[in-house]
Amino acid sequence: MSEYEEPDLEIAESSSASLSRPKSAAKSLRDWIIVVVVALFAALMIRVFVFQQFYISGPSMQTTLYDNNRVLVNKLSYKLHGIGRGDVVVFDRVTTSGGTVNHDDLIKRVIALGGDTLEIKKCVVILNGVALEEKYLDAQDVAQVDLNSRCRVANLAEQIIPKGKIFVMGDNRSESFDSRMFGPIDEDLVVGRAFMIVWPLNRLGLL
């Protein structure tokens, strides 16, 4: 009697093990799918609401940023606090041409905030009656004798920046198209604050 019981037990154990494997594999596959979906969703939410990479195109921010550099922009930053003077920001510049609305992402430095008084005299920015110290400007550019070559707009009449707007300029004053030409921009157009250079790796660092 016992001689026949042992094979029966072995068959039962083997059958149980073989049936449990497909369930375990299916569960693992389901878990991995959930992990991948959650990770992709989290990455998408981070890109949409928190951090986004932007490519630099053009010379307007040299020598702070160069063409084809990549910067990381914090899109949540100004939800937590106000825009600061000296911040490097990405903003949406809306233009209309022939009835077509165009959106261009530009990157510039915040020079003045709403309520500030600003003027430019011989390329020097006067902010609230005091000459602005701008260490981020290239020393060779600042040393140029010809004012037009040095800063493109040598003089700008005094103005008060309206509330809710900011005055932005590129660090490469002779090559930048900025608030000196198109005026202060609405704060609501700011996408976020550029806070880090992430490419190329030899320029990796905070702004």
C-alpha positions in Angstrom: 0.0 0.0 0.0 2.8 2.5 0.9 4.6 1.6 -2.3 1.8 3.2 -4.3 1.4 6.2 -2.1 4.8 7.8 -2.7 4.4 8.1 -6.5 1.0 9.6 -6.0 2.5 12.3 -3.7 5.2 13.0 -6.2 2.7 13.4 -9.0 0.6 15.8 -6.9 3.6 17.9 -6.0 4.9 18.1 -9.5 1.4 19.0 -10.8 1.1 21.8 -8.2 4.5 23.3 -9.1 3.8 23.3 -12.8 0.5 25.0 -12.4 2.0 27.8 -10.2 4.8 28.8 -12.6 2.5 30.4 -15.3 0.7 32.4 -12.5 4.0 33.6 -11.1 5.3 34.6 -14.6 2.1 36.5 -15.4 2.2 38.3 -12.1 5.8 39.4 -12.7 5.0 40.6 -16.2 2.0 42.5 -14.8 4.1 44.1 -12.1 6.8 45.2 -14.6 4.2 46.7 -16.9 2.8 48.7 -14.0 6.3 49.9 -13.0 7.1 50.9 -16.6 3.8 52.8 -17.0 4.2 54.6 -13.7 7.8 55.5 -14.5 6.8 56.9 -17.9 3.9 58.8 -16.4 6.1 60.3 -13.7 8.7 61.3 -16.3 6.1 62.9 -18.4 4.6 64.8 -15.4 8.1 66.0 -14.4 8.8 67.2 -17.9 5.4 69.0 -18.2 5.3 70.5 -14.8 8.8 70.6 -13.2 12.0 70.2 -15.3 12.6 70.6 -19.1 15.7 70.7 -21.3 16.0 73.6 -23.7 18.6 73.9 -26.6 20.4 77.2 -27.0 20.2 78.6 -30.5 22.0 81.7 -31.4 24.7 84.0 -29.8 22.5 86.3 -27.7 23.5 84.9 -24.3 27.3 84.5 -25.0 29.5 84.1 -23.1 27.2 82.7 -20.4 25.6 80.3 -22.9 26.7 79.2 -26.3 24.9 77.9 -29.4 23.9 74.2 -28.9 24.3 74.3 -25.2 21.5 72.6 -23.3 20.0 74.0 -20.1 17.7 72.6 -17.5 14.7 74.8 -16.7 12.7 74.7 -13.5 9.1 75.2 -14.5 7.8 75.0 -11.0 10.2 77.7 -9.6 8.0 80.7 -10.0 5.0 78.9 -8.7 6.8 78.9 -5.3 8.4 82.4 -5.4 8.6 85.5 -7.5 11.0 86.2 -10.4 14.3 87.7 -9.3 16.6 90.2 -10.9 19.5 88.5 -12.6 17.6 85.2 -13.2 18.1 83.6 -16.5 14.6 82.8 -17.8 12.9 81.0 -20.7 9.8 82.8 -22.0 7.3 82.4 -24.8 7.4 85.3 -27.2 4.2 85.5 -29.1 4.3 87.2 -32.5 1.8 87.6 -35.3 2.7 87.6 -39.0 0.0 87.8 -41.7 -2.7 86.6 -39.3 -0.5 83.6 -38.1 0.3 83.4 -34.5 3.9 82.2 -33.8 5.4 81.1 -30.5 9.1 81.3 -29.9 10.9 80.2 -26.8 13.6 82.8 -25.9 16.2 82.8 -23.1 17.3 86.1 -21.6 18.4 87.5 -18.2 15.9 89.5 -16.0 17.2 93.0 -15.6 14.3 94.8 -14.0 11.0 94.0 -12.4 7.6 95.7 -12.3 7.9 99.0 -10.5 11.6 99.4 -11.2 13.0 102.5 -13.1 15.4 101.7 -15.9 17.4 103.6 -18.4 20.5 103.0 -20.4 23.3 105.6 -20.8 26.3 104.8 -23.0 25.6 101.1 -22.7 25.4 101.2 -18.9 22.2 100.1 -17.4 20.9 102.4 -14.7 18.5 100.6 -12.4 16.6 102.7 -9.8 19.1 105.4 -10.2 22.2 103.2 -9.7 24.5 101.8 -12.3 23.9 98.0 -12.5 27.0 95.9 -11.8 26.9 93.1 -14.5 29.7 90.6 -13.8 28.2 88.2 -16.3 29.0 90.4 -19.3 32.1 89.5 -21.3 35.1 91.7 -20.4 36.2 92.1 -24.0 32.7 93.3 -25.0 32.6 95.8 -22.2 36.0 97.2 -23.1 35.0 98.0 -26.7 35.2 101.7 -27.5 32.5 101.8 -30.2 29.2 101.9 -28.3 27.1 100.5 -31.1 29.4 97.5 -31.4 29.5 97.1 -27.7 25.8 97.1 -26.9 23.7 97.7 -30.0 21.4 100.1 -28.1 23.7 102.6 -26.4 21.0 104.8 -24.9 17.5 104.1 -23.8 15.2 106.7 -22.2 14.1 106.3 -18.6 11.0 104.2 -18.1 9.1 102.6 -15.3 8.5 98.9 -15.8 4.8 98.3 -15.4 3.5 96.0 -12.7 3.3 92.3 -13.8 6.0 92.8 -16.4 9.8 92.2 -16.5 12.6 93.8 -18.6 14.9 91.1 -20.1 18.2 91.4 -22.0 20.7 89.0 -23.5 24.2 88.9 -22.0 25.7 89.4 -25.5 24.4 93.0 -25.8 25.6 93.5 -29.3 23.8 90.4 -30.7 20.7 90.2 -28.5 17.1 91.0 -29.6 15.4 91.7 -26.3 13.3 94.2 -24.2 15.4 97.1 -25.6 13.6 96.4 -28.9 10.2 94.7 -28.0 9.7 96.2 -24.5 9.0 94.6 -21.2 7.2 91.2 -21.3 4.4 89.8 -19.2 5.5 87.7 -16.2 2.8 85.1 -17.3 4.9 84.4 -20.5 7.8 83.1 -18.4 8.1 79.3 -18.8 10.6 78.9 -16.0 14.1 79.6 -14.6 17.2 78.1 -16.4 19.4 77.0 -13.5 21.9 74.5 -14.9 23.9 73.8 -18.0 23.7 70.1 -18.7 25.5 69.9 -22.1 28.2 69.7 -23.1 29.6 67.9 -20.1 32.7 70.2 -19.8 30.3 73.1 -19.2 28.2 71.3 -16.6 27.3 73.6 -13.8 24.8 76.0 -12.2 23.8 79.3 -13.8 
